[in-house]
Amino acid sequence: MDEDDRRLARLVARALTAAGHRVDLAHDGAAGLTRAERGDYDVVVLDALLPELGGIEVSRELRRRRSRAPILLLTARDAVPDRVRGLDAGADDYLVKPFDLDELLARVRALGRRAGDGERLRVGDLTLDLATREVRRGDRPIALTAREFDLLRYLMRHQGRVLTKAQITDHVWGYDSAATSNVAEIYISYLRRKIDRGAPRPLIRTVRGVGYMRCASEAAARFSRAAADERRGWRPPAGPGAPRPTRR
């Protein structure tokens, strides 16, 4: 949520959190754009009149950068031309201030449902259904906690990409959370036990000294090993049959 009225932002954030949502706050357009672009949000809530970069400009820029997150625009302007301008800039919904918190929560729920309708993430034989929140590896159902589900969704949406512990902690627990990188490591171990248990090939790989990645193929697995080698400063030998040096 990007709202420069800090009191209103805290009030709405508390209501959204009580309703089961995880909320990241920003208070100017530039910061909100950066967070929205780097994050993986179900819904983006923007005030139309933000310092540095207005909410309408943030919405337009997010769409230019191919962001598909639903956008709810908040504004004190209720004239039809203002609404049309906001919707044409890429917003999916429009709520006029002052508003009732129950209406805002209902609109966020509706936008979240619309974003998740029919969307299913798949990596190898692992599937995650965003609408039903069901997870399966092959025919085996996997029961996850809410936090484990958020972590798995983040990994699957960035499959083949190395994610640092800091990135995982910021996204899954929030920028303002007191959670440390050790928490991400603990929850990765929880996911491994549930997802990779008894499977012929693990889907979560550790890139030592860097972070974690979700592998969709053996090529991705080779990439994770190459990234780890590069991080350590090791380069593959020139000859095809040259031995790999032993690390201490």
GIDANOR-V132025 format. One record per backbone hydrogen bond with DSSP energy under -0.5 kcal/mol. NH is the residue of the N-H (numbers start at 0). CO is the residue of the C=O. E is the energy in kcal/mol with one decimal. If there is no record, write none. Layout:
BEGIN
[[NH | CO | E] [NH | CO | E]]
END
This chain:
BEGIN
[[1 | 44 | -2.9] [2 | 0 | -0.6] [2 | 25 | -2.1] [5 | 3 | -1.2] [8 | 4 | -2.7] [9 | 5 | -2.5] [10 | 6 | -2.1] [11 | 7 | -2.8] [12 | 8 | -2.6] [13 | 9 | -2.3] [14 | 10 | -1.9] [15 | 11 | -2.8] [16 | 12 | -2.6] [17 | 13 | -2.4] [18 | 14 | -1.3] [19 | 16 | -1.7] [20 | 15 | -2.6] [25 | 0 | -2.2] [28 | 50 | -2.2] [31 | 27 | -2.4] [32 | 28 | -2.4] [33 | 29 | -1.9] [34 | 30 | -2.4] [35 | 31 | -2.7] [36 | 32 | -2.2] [37 | 33 | -2.2] [38 | 34 | -2.5] [43 | 69 | -3.0] [45 | 43 | -0.5] [45 | 71 | -2.9] [46 | 1 | -2.3] [47 | 73 | -3.2] [49 | 47 | -0.8] [52 | 50 | -2.4] [54 | 47 | -1.3] [55 | 47 | -0.8] [57 | 53 | -2.5] [58 | 54 | -2.6] [59 | 55 | -2.4] [60 | 56 | -2.4] [61 | 57 | -2.5] [62 | 58 | -2.0] [63 | 59 | -1.9] [64 | 60 | -1.8] [65 | 62 | -1.5] [66 | 61 | -2.8] [69 | 41 | -0.8] [71 | 43 | -3.0] [72 | 70 | -0.5] [72 | 92 | -2.3] [73 | 45 | -3.6] [74 | 94 | -1.9] [77 | 75 | -0.6] [82 | 78 | -1.9] [83 | 79 | -2.7] [84 | 80 | -2.3] [85 | 81 | -2.1] [86 | 82 | -2.5] [87 | 83 | -2.7] [88 | 84 | -1.1] [89 | 86 | -1.4] [90 | 85 | -1.8] [91 | 70 | -2.4] [92 | 70 | -1.6] [94 | 72 | -2.9] [96 | 74 | -2.9] [103 | 99 | -2.0] [104 | 100 | -2.7] [105 | 101 | -2.1] [106 | 102 | -2.4] [107 | 103 | -2.4] [108 | 104 | -2.4] [109 | 105 | -2.3] [110 | 106 | -2.5] [111 | 107 | -2.5] [112 | 108 | -2.4] [113 | 109 | -2.3] [114 | 110 | -2.2] [115 | 111 | -1.7] [116 | 112 | -1.5] [118 | 115 | -1.9] [119 | 117 | -0.5] [120 | 127 | -2.8] [122 | 125 | -2.6] [125 | 122 | -2.5] [126 | 135 | -2.9] [127 | 120 | -2.7] [128 | 133 | -2.9] [129 | 118 | -1.9] [129 | 127 | -0.7] [130 | 118 | -0.6] [132 | 128 | -1.9] [133 | 128 | -0.5] [134 | 141 | -0.5] [135 | 126 | -2.2] [136 | 139 | -2.5] [137 | 124 | -3.2] [137 | 135 | -0.6] [139 | 136 | -1.9] [140 | 138 | -0.6] [141 | 134 | -2.8] [143 | 141 | -0.5] [148 | 144 | -2.5] [149 | 145 | -2.1] [150 | 146 | -2.3] [151 | 147 | -2.7] [152 | 148 | -2.7] [153 | 149 | -2.1] [154 | 150 | -2.3] [155 | 151 | -2.8] [156 | 152 | -2.2] [157 | 153 | -0.6] [157 | 154 | -0.8] [158 | 155 | -1.2] [159 | 213 | -2.9] [160 | 157 | -1.9] [162 | 211 | -3.6] [164 | 209 | -0.5] [167 | 163 | -2.3] [168 | 164 | -2.8] [169 | 165 | -2.7] [170 | 166 | -2.3] [171 | 167 | -2.8] [172 | 168 | -1.9] [173 | 168 | -0.7] [173 | 169 | -0.6] [176 | 173 | -1.3] [182 | 179 | -1.2] [183 | 179 | -0.9] [184 | 180 | -1.8] [185 | 181 | -2.2] [186 | 182 | -2.4] [187 | 183 | -2.3] [188 | 184 | -1.7] [189 | 185 | -1.7] [190 | 186 | -2.4] [191 | 187 | -2.4] [192 | 188 | -2.0] [193 | 189 | -1.7] [194 | 190 | -3.2] [195 | 191 | -1.9] [196 | 191 | -0.5] [198 | 195 | -1.9] [204 | 202 | -0.6] [204 | 212 | -2.6] [206 | 204 | -0.5] [206 | 210 | -2.9] [207 | 205 | -0.8] [209 | 206 | -2.6] [210 | 206 | -2.0] [211 | 162 | -2.8] [212 | 204 | -2.0] [214 | 202 | -2.8] [214 | 212 | -0.6] [220 | 216 | -1.7] [221 | 217 | -2.5] [222 | 218 | -2.1] [223 | 219 | -2.2] [224 | 220 | -1.8] [225 | 221 | -2.3] [226 | 222 | -2.7] [227 | 223 | -1.9] [228 | 224 | -2.2] [229 | 225 | -2.5] [230 | 226 | -2.1] [231 | 227 | -1.5] [232 | 228 | -0.6] [232 | 229 | -0.9] [233 | 228 | -2.5] [241 | 238 | -1.2]]
END
